[in-house]
């Protein structure tokens, strides 16, 4: 499981003295634990057995990938802010953290493959809309289909940009 791999690599970074990797992985593991606590809070409303609650509150690999993706997105936003503020050294530090986190993500799809999937989603949406012409108002449906299918393999910004382009 991905969580065990992250913990193992955190321990290895502690032993090797790789401070940057240690910091990034410990932050990620904390974010995972925070999501597990939130999930447990939601499940506690419906699950009464303590051992079952414990078991169900652990994140699966897909949820961990979502968390990693979220951490990468935060760092990308920070890079933009640092660059606009003239702090290139901080932007470079954030990029190094993204490089560490990206290792744990599924292989990211290229723009051509994403464009192909967006076209399929548009056709699927058109067929469920009785063949009516689609426009920008249908972007949410199309993006939802693509992101559901390619979760963790594609940047949402790219999907949004391509969907907007093809629906305009």
C-alpha positions in Angstrom: 0.0 0.0 0.0 1.2 3.5 -0.8 0.9 4.7 2.8 3.4 2.1 4.0 5.8 3.0 1.1 5.7 6.7 2.1 6.4 5.8 5.8 9.3 3.5 4.7 10.8 6.2 2.5 10.4 8.8 5.3 12.4 6.5 7.6 15.1 6.1 4.9 15.3 9.9 4.5 15.8 10.2 8.2 18.6 7.7 8.1 20.3 9.2 5.1 20.0 12.8 6.3 17.9 14.0 3.3 16.3 16.9 5.2 14.2 18.1 2.2 12.7 14.7 1.4 12.1 14.1 5.2 10.2 17.4 5.5 8.1 16.9 2.4 7.2 13.3 3.3 6.4 14.1 6.9 4.2 17.0 5.8 2.4 14.6 3.3 1.9 11.9 6.0 0.5 14.5 8.3 -2.0 15.6 5.5 -2.9 11.9 5.0 -3.5 11.5 8.8 -5.7 14.7 8.9 -7.8 13.3 6.0 -8.2 10.0 7.9 -9.4 11.9 11.0 -11.9 13.8 8.9 -13.1 10.6 7.3 -13.4 9.0 10.8 -15.5 11.9 11.9 -17.9 11.4 9.0 -18.0 7.6 9.4 -18.6 7.9 13.2 -22.1 9.1 12.4 -23.0 5.8 10.8 -20.5 3.1 12.0 -20.8 2.2 15.6 -18.3 -0.7 15.9 -14.9 0.7 16.9 -12.8 -1.8 15.0 -14.9 -1.4 11.9 -14.6 2.4 12.2 -10.8 2.1 12.5 -10.6 -0.1 9.4 -12.9 2.1 7.3 -11.2 5.3 8.3 -7.9 4.4 6.6 -7.4 6.1 3.2 -7.0 3.8 0.2 -4.3 4.4 -2.4 -6.7 6.5 -4.6 -7.5 8.8 -1.7 -3.8 9.1 -0.9 -3.1 10.0 -4.5 -5.8 12.7 -4.2 -4.0 14.0 -1.1 -0.6 14.0 -2.9 -2.3 15.8 -5.9 -3.7 18.4 -3.5 -0.2 19.0 -1.9 1.3 19.4 -5.4 -1.4 21.9 -6.3 -0.7 24.0 -3.2 3.0 24.1 -4.1 2.2 25.1 -7.7 0.1 28.0 -6.4 3.0 29.0 -4.1 5.4 29.0 -7.0 3.2 31.4 -8.9 3.0 33.7 -5.8 6.7 33.6 -5.2 7.5 34.3 -8.9 5.2 37.3 -8.9 6.8 38.5 -5.7 10.3 38.2 -7.2 11.3 35.3 -4.9 12.8 32.8 -7.3 14.8 30.9 -4.7 11.5 30.1 -2.8 9.8 29.1 -6.1 12.8 26.8 -6.8 12.4 25.2 -3.3 8.7 24.6 -4.0 9.5 23.0 -7.3 12.0 20.6 -5.6 9.2 19.6 -3.3 6.9 19.0 -6.3 9.6 16.8 -7.8 9.7 14.7 -4.6 5.9 14.3 -4.5 5.5 13.6 -8.2 7.3 10.3 -7.7 4.3 8.9 -5.9 1.8 10.0 -8.5 0.6 7.8 -11.4 2.2 8.6 -14.7 0.7 11.8 -16.0 -1.0 11.8 -19.4 0.1 14.0 -22.2 -2.1 16.7 -23.8 -3.0 14.6 -26.8 -4.4 11.8 -24.7 -6.3 14.3 -22.5 -7.7 15.9 -25.6 -8.9 12.5 -26.9 -10.6 11.8 -23.5 -12.3 15.2 -23.5 -13.6 14.6 -27.0 -15.0 11.2 -25.8 -16.6 12.9 -22.8 -18.2 15.5 -25.0 -19.7 12.8 -27.3 -20.9 10.9 -24.2 -22.5 14.1 -22.8 -24.0 14.9 -26.2 -25.6 11.4 -26.4 -27.2 11.8 -23.0 -28.5 15.2 -23.9 -30.5 13.9 -26.8 -27.9 15.0 -29.4 -28.3 18.7 -28.5 -25.5 21.0 -29.2 -23.2 21.5 -26.3 -21.6 24.7 -25.2 -19.7 26.3 -22.3 -22.6 25.6 -19.9 -21.8 21.9 -20.3 -18.2 22.2 -19.2 -18.9 20.9 -15.7 -20.4 17.7 -17.0 -17.5 17.1 -19.4 -14.8 17.9 -16.9 -16.5 15.7 -14.3 -16.5 12.7 -16.7 -12.9 13.1 -17.6 -11.6 13.7 -14.1 -13.6 10.7 -12.8 -12.0 8.5 -15.4 -8.4 9.9 -15.3 -8.3 10.7 -11.6 -4.7 11.3 -10.5 -3.3 11.0 -14.0 -4.1 14.4 -15.3 -4.0 18.1 -14.2 -7.5 19.5 -13.8 -6.3 22.8 -15.2 -5.4 21.1 -18.5 -8.7 19.3 -18.7 -10.6 22.6 -18.0 -8.6 24.4 -20.7 -9.1 21.7 -23.3 -12.8 21.4 -22.5 -13.3 25.1 -22.8 -11.5 25.2 -26.1 -13.5 22.3 -27.6 -16.9 23.5 -26.3 -16.5 27.1 -27.5 
